[in-house]
């Protein structure tokens, strides 16, 4: 599913695995000399100095252009430095809540997944059992301190990736900041709306692919519903790490850019791949065998023009309102159906019949007096 990291990426929670190259890159033997790549930023101090710069455009350009390997030394501090600019929670709060929930010996504590996690999308990214337990502990604290979060299926995968390069308490602070700044959806309605946002973006920025899906897919919405999992479930690990570099700084538009790039590339290579019948599985398989390098993939993602954060916010709001409207109409239809059923039941009578005597009236003639069908 994911190309394995070339080293234990600084975390004690990562299971060591064999070295593998990203798909699309030429293989090299162990004896071949590899020329070291040059980067504009090579040290923790460089990262600190640049990210402390108030010039957001400069920082954005740097993060977009630099493609550090997953085991580059800069990554020891990169994500922590990026997240410092919007951190809101204290590490003390995390440690106190862990103690309250799991006690001193948290290793023996029973860990359960919070209700906002989708069990179908528990992507561990090579974490060993200790790492998996740490993720569950982090999410348990998030659930305890933020009960308003009712559905956030991507949070498990994002926490797992972060744990490769950050301490447990820093991962917690980072993901709570992402939630605070609405970089991640937090309800089922918002999540469903984000799928519709991607559909709208695909219709605008990937027109030929959108048309292809319309003509070749009976359940096109089901394909779009998986857009986030193309990234977090199926892209190789090195691609996910690069996407995260920019996502942490720029927000959800990076995820949409990455997913649109996947869709465009899939359509471009569809002729070579052949029509597999099940396009949902075909896109997933394509992600796992991405033909472009990480650098070319991201370059293509950023080549999509007229793509703004404001447009995404507008589409998100529009689709949430449409979903709310549909729910109201559905609720009104169900309510009306229940009322009609109650009315019909109130007009029926299954009890013992009572014989009623015809009544006399000084105001009504004999014909006008109701007889209730007793004549």
C-alpha positions as CSV (number, residue, x, y, z in Angstrom):
1,X,0.0,0.0,0.0
2,X,2.7,2.5,0.9
3,X,6.3,2.6,-0.2
4,X,8.3,2.0,3.0
5,X,10.5,4.7,4.5
6,X,14.2,4.3,3.8
7,X,15.1,4.5,7.5
8,X,13.5,4.6,10.9
9,X,12.3,8.2,10.4
10,X,13.6,9.5,13.8
11,X,10.7,7.9,15.8
12,X,11.0,5.0,18.2
13,X,7.5,4.1,17.2
14,X,8.4,3.1,13.7
15,X,9.0,-0.6,12.8
16,X,12.2,-1.0,10.8
17,X,11.5,-2.3,7.3
18,X,13.4,-2.9,4.1
19,X,14.6,0.0,2.0
20,X,12.5,0.7,-1.0
21,X,12.4,3.5,-3.6
22,X,9.4,5.5,-4.5
23,X,7.6,4.2,-7.6
24,X,8.7,6.0,-10.7
25,X,12.3,6.4,-9.5
26,X,15.1,4.4,-11.1
27,X,16.5,1.6,-8.9
28,X,20.0,1.9,-7.7
29,X,22.3,-0.9,-6.5
30,X,23.9,-0.7,-3.1
31,X,27.3,-0.1,-4.7
32,X,26.2,2.7,-6.9
33,X,27.3,6.2,-5.8
34,X,24.4,8.6,-5.4
35,X,25.2,12.2,-5.8
36,X,23.9,14.2,-2.8
37,X,21.2,16.6,-3.6
38,X,21.6,20.2,-2.6
39,X,18.9,21.9,-0.6
40,X,18.4,25.6,0.2
41,X,17.7,24.5,3.8
42,X,19.9,21.9,5.5
43,X,19.7,22.4,9.2
44,X,17.3,22.9,12.1
45,X,18.6,26.5,12.5
46,X,17.9,27.2,8.8
47,X,14.3,26.0,9.3
48,X,13.8,28.0,12.4
49,X,15.1,31.2,10.8
50,X,13.0,30.9,7.7
51,X,9.8,29.8,9.4
52,X,10.2,32.7,11.8
53,X,10.0,35.0,8.8
54,X,6.8,36.9,8.6
55,X,6.9,36.7,4.8
56,X,4.3,34.0,4.2
57,X,4.8,33.8,0.5
58,X,8.5,33.1,1.0
59,X,7.8,30.3,3.4
60,X,5.2,28.8,1.1
61,X,7.5,28.9,-1.9
62,X,10.3,27.2,0.1
63,X,8.0,24.4,1.3
64,X,6.7,23.9,-2.1
65,X,10.1,23.8,-3.8
66,X,12.2,21.7,-1.4
67,X,11.8,18.0,-1.6
68,X,13.7,16.6,1.4
69,X,13.8,12.8,1.6
70,X,11.8,11.2,4.4
71,X,15.0,10.7,6.5
72,X,16.6,14.1,5.9
73,X,17.9,15.7,9.1
74,X,15.7,18.8,8.6
75,X,12.7,16.6,9.2
76,X,13.6,16.3,12.9
77,X,12.2,19.8,13.4
78,X,10.4,20.8,10.2
79,X,6.8,19.9,11.1
80,X,7.2,21.1,14.7
81,X,8.5,24.5,13.6
82,X,5.7,24.8,11.0
83,X,3.0,24.0,13.6
84,X,4.4,26.4,16.2
85,X,2.9,29.3,14.4
86,X,-0.7,28.1,15.2
87,X,-0.4,25.9,18.3
88,X,-3.1,26.6,20.9
89,X,-2.9,23.7,23.4
90,X,-0.3,23.2,26.1
91,X,1.6,20.0,26.4
92,X,0.8,20.1,30.1
93,X,-2.9,19.7,29.3
94,X,-2.1,16.6,27.3
95,X,0.0,15.0,30.0
96,X,-2.6,15.8,32.7
97,X,-5.4,14.3,30.6
98,X,-3.4,11.1,29.8
99,X,-2.8,10.6,33.5
100,X,-6.5,11.1,34.3
101,X,-7.7,8.8,31.5
102,X,-5.0,6.0,31.6
103,X,-3.3,6.4,35.0
104,X,0.4,6.1,35.7
105,X,0.9,2.7,34.1
106,X,-0.7,3.7,30.7
107,X,0.8,0.6,29.1
108,X,-1.7,-1.6,30.9
109,X,-4.6,0.7,30.2
110,X,-7.3,-0.4,27.8
111,X,-7.2,1.7,24.7
112,X,-10.2,2.1,22.4
113,X,-10.8,4.1,19.3
114,X,-12.9,7.2,19.6
115,X,-16.2,7.3,17.9
116,X,-15.0,9.9,15.3
117,X,-12.5,7.4,13.8
118,X,-13.5,5.3,10.9
119,X,-12.2,1.7,11.5
120,X,-12.0,1.2,7.7
121,X,-9.2,3.8,7.4
122,X,-6.7,3.0,10.2
123,X,-3.5,3.6,8.3
124,X,-0.5,3.0,10.6
125,X,2.4,3.9,8.2
126,X,4.8,1.3,9.5
127,X,4.2,2.1,13.2
128,X,5.0,-0.7,15.6
129,X,2.5,-1.7,18.3
130,X,3.8,0.9,20.7
131,X,3.3,3.5,18.0
132,X,-0.2,2.3,17.3
133,X,-1.0,2.5,21.0
134,X,0.4,6.0,21.1
135,X,-1.9,7.1,18.3
136,X,-4.9,5.6,20.1
137,X,-3.9,7.4,23.3
138,X,-3.5,10.8,21.5
139,X,-6.9,10.4,19.8
140,X,-8.5,9.3,23.2
141,X,-7.3,12.6,24.7
142,X,-8.6,14.6,21.7
143,X,-12.0,12.9,22.2
144,X,-12.0,13.7,25.9
145,X,-11.1,17.4,25.5
146,X,-13.0,18.0,22.3
147,X,-16.4,16.2,22.5
148,X,-17.7,18.4,19.7
149,X,-15.7,16.4,17.2
150,X,-18.1,13.7,16.0
151,X,-16.5,12.5,12.8
152,X,-13.0,13.0,11.5
153,X,-11.8,9.8,9.7
154,X,-8.5,11.3,8.4
155,X,-7.3,12.1,11.9
156,X,-5.9,8.6,12.6
157,X,-3.8,8.6,9.4
158,X,-2.5,12.1,10.0
159,X,-1.6,11.4,13.6
160,X,0.3,8.3,12.5
161,X,2.3,10.3,9.9
162,X,3.1,13.1,12.4
163,X,4.3,10.6,15.0
164,X,7.2,9.7,12.7
165,X,8.7,13.1,13.2
166,X,7.2,14.6,16.4
167,X,6.8,13.7,20.1
168,X,3.5,12.4,21.3
169,X,2.5,15.6,23.1
170,X,3.5,17.7,20.1
171,X,1.4,15.5,17.8
172,X,-1.6,16.2,20.0
173,X,-0.9,20.0,20.0
174,X,-0.5,19.9,16.2
175,X,-3.7,18.0,15.4
176,X,-5.8,20.1,17.8
177,X,-4.5,23.2,16.1
178,X,-5.5,21.8,12.8
179,X,-8.9,21.2,14.1
180,X,-9.2,24.6,15.6
181,X,-8.3,26.2,12.3
182,X,-10.8,24.0,10.4
183,X,-8.1,22.3,8.4
184,X,-10.0,19.1,9.0
185,X,-13.7,18.3,8.9
186,X,-15.1,17.4,12.3
187,X,-18.7,16.2,11.5
188,X,-20.2,13.7,9.2
189,X,-22.1,16.4,7.4
190,X,-18.9,18.4,6.8
191,X,-17.1,15.3,5.6
192,X,-19.8,14.5,3.1
193,X,-19.8,18.1,2.0
194,X,-16.0,17.9,1.4
195,X,-16.6,15.0,-1.0
196,X,-19.0,17.2,-3.0
197,X,-16.4,20.0,-2.9
198,X,-14.0,17.7,-4.6
199,X,-16.6,16.8,-7.2
200,X,-17.2,20.5,-7.9
201,X,-13.4,21.1,-8.2
202,X,-13.0,18.2,-10.5
203,X,-15.7,19.4,-12.8
204,X,-13.9,22.8,-13.0
205,X,-10.2,21.8,-13.0
206,X,-10.3,18.3,-14.5
207,X,-13.0,18.6,-17.0
208,X,-11.9,15.8,-19.4
209,X,-11.5,13.4,-16.5
210,X,-14.9,14.4,-15.1
211,X,-16.5,13.8,-18.5
212,X,-14.7,10.4,-18.7
213,X,-16.1,9.3,-15.3
214,X,-19.6,10.5,-16.3
215,X,-19.6,8.2,-19.3
216,X,-17.7,5.2,-17.8
217,X,-18.8,5.1,-14.2
218,X,-22.3,4.2,-13.0
219,X,-21.5,5.4,-9.5
220,X,-19.4,8.5,-10.1
221,X,-20.0,9.9,-6.7
222,X,-18.6,6.8,-5.1
223,X,-15.3,7.5,-6.9
224,X,-15.2,11.1,-5.6
225,X,-16.1,9.9,-2.1
226,X,-12.7,8.2,-1.9
227,X,-10.6,11.2,-2.9
228,X,-9.0,11.7,0.6
229,X,-8.1,8.0,0.8
230,X,-6.3,8.2,-2.5
231,X,-3.8,10.3,-0.6
232,X,-3.8,8.7,2.9
233,X,-4.6,5.1,2.0
234,X,-2.9,4.5,-1.3
235,X,-0.1,7.0,-2.1
236,X,3.4,5.8,-1.1
237,X,4.7,7.1,2.2
238,X,7.2,9.5,0.7
239,X,4.4,11.3,-1.3
240,X,2.3,11.6,1.8
241,X,5.2,13.2,3.7
242,X,5.7,15.8,1.0
243,X,2.0,16.5,0.9
244,X,2.0,17.0,4.6
245,X,4.9,19.5,4.4
246,X,2.6,21.9,2.5
247,X,-0.7,20.9,4.1
248,X,0.5,21.8,7.6
249,X,1.3,25.3,6.3
250,X,-1.4,26.0,3.7
251,X,-4.3,23.9,4.9
252,X,-6.8,21.6,3.1
253,X,-6.4,23.2,-0.4
254,X,-3.2,21.1,-0.6
255,X,-5.1,17.9,-0.2
256,X,-7.5,19.0,-2.9
257,X,-4.6,19.8,-5.2
258,X,-3.0,16.4,-4.6
259,X,-6.3,14.6,-5.3
260,X,-7.0,16.6,-8.5
261,X,-3.5,15.7,-9.7
262,X,-4.1,12.0,-9.1
263,X,-7.4,12.3,-11.0
264,X,-5.8,14.1,-14.0
265,X,-2.8,11.7,-14.1
266,X,-5.1,8.7,-13.8
267,X,-7.2,9.9,-16.8
268,X,-4.0,10.6,-18.8
269,X,-2.7,7.0,-18.1
270,X,-6.0,5.3,-18.5
271,X,-5.4,4.4,-22.1
272,X,-2.2,2.6,-21.1
273,X,-3.8,0.9,-18.1
274,X,-6.9,-0.3,-19.9
275,X,-10.4,0.0,-18.6
276,X,-10.4,-2.2,-15.5
277,X,-14.2,-2.0,-15.0
278,X,-14.1,-0.9,-11.4
279,X,-12.8,2.6,-11.6
280,X,-12.8,3.1,-7.8
281,X,-10.3,0.3,-7.4
282,X,-8.4,1.4,-10.6
283,X,-7.7,4.8,-9.1
284,X,-6.5,3.3,-5.9
285,X,-4.2,0.9,-7.7
286,X,-2.9,3.8,-9.8
287,X,-2.0,5.7,-6.6
288,X,0.0,2.8,-5.2
289,X,2.0,2.7,-8.4
290,X,2.4,6.4,-9.0
291,X,4.4,6.9,-12.2
292,X,5.7,10.3,-11.3
293,X,8.4,11.2,-8.8
294,X,7.3,13.1,-5.7
295,X,8.9,16.3,-7.1
296,X,7.1,16.1,-10.4
297,X,3.9,15.1,-8.7
298,X,3.9,18.2,-6.5
299,X,5.0,20.4,-9.3
300,X,2.0,19.3,-11.3
301,X,-0.3,19.9,-8.3
302,X,0.9,23.5,-8.0
303,X,0.5,24.1,-11.7
304,X,-3.3,24.1,-11.3
305,X,-4.2,27.8,-11.7
306,X,-7.0,30.0,-10.1
307,X,-7.2,27.7,-7.2
308,X,-8.0,29.6,-4.0
309,X,-8.7,29.0,-0.3
310,X,-11.8,31.2,-0.5
311,X,-13.3,29.2,-3.3
312,X,-12.9,26.0,-1.3
313,X,-14.6,27.7,1.7
314,X,-17.4,28.9,-0.5
315,X,-18.0,25.4,-2.0
316,X,-17.8,23.8,1.5
317,X,-20.5,26.2,2.8
318,X,-22.7,25.8,-0.3
319,X,-22.6,22.0,-0.1
320,X,-23.2,21.9,3.7
321,X,-26.2,24.1,3.2
322,X,-27.5,21.8,0.4
323,X,-27.1,18.8,2.6
324,X,-28.9,20.5,5.4
325,X,-31.7,21.4,3.0
326,X,-32.0,17.9,1.8
327,X,-32.2,16.6,5.4
328,X,-34.9,19.1,6.2
329,X,-37.0,18.1,3.1
330,X,-36.5,14.4,4.0
331,X,-37.5,15.0,7.6
332,X,-40.6,17.0,6.5
333,X,-41.6,14.2,4.1
334,X,-41.2,11.6,6.8
335,X,-43.2,13.7,9.2
336,X,-46.0,14.3,6.7
337,X,-46.1,10.5,6.0
338,X,-46.5,9.8,9.8
339,X,-49.2,12.4,10.1
340,X,-51.2,10.9,7.2
341,X,-50.8,7.5,8.8
342,X,-52.0,8.8,12.1
343,X,-55.0,10.5,10.5
344,X,-56.0,7.3,8.7
345,X,-55.7,5.3,11.9
346,X,-57.8,7.9,13.8
347,X,-60.6,7.5,11.1
348,X,-60.7,3.8,11.6
349,X,-62.5,2.0,14.4
350,X,-62.2,-1.7,15.3
351,X,-64.2,-1.7,18.5
352,X,-67.7,-2.9,19.3
353,X,-70.4,-1.3,17.2
354,X,-73.0,0.8,19.1
355,X,-76.5,1.2,17.7
356,X,-77.5,4.9,17.6
357,X,-81.2,5.9,17.5
358,X,-82.3,8.5,15.0
359,X,-82.7,11.9,16.6
360,X,-85.4,14.5,16.2
361,X,-84.8,18.1,15.5
362,X,-86.9,21.2,15.5
363,X,-84.4,23.0,13.1
364,X,-83.6,20.2,10.6
365,X,-85.9,18.3,8.4
366,X,-86.0,14.5,8.7
367,X,-83.8,14.2,5.6
368,X,-81.1,16.6,6.9
369,X,-80.7,14.9,10.3
370,X,-77.5,12.7,10.1
371,X,-78.2,9.0,10.5
372,X,-74.5,7.9,10.5
373,X,-75.3,5.1,8.1
374,X,-77.7,3.4,10.5
375,X,-80.7,3.6,8.2
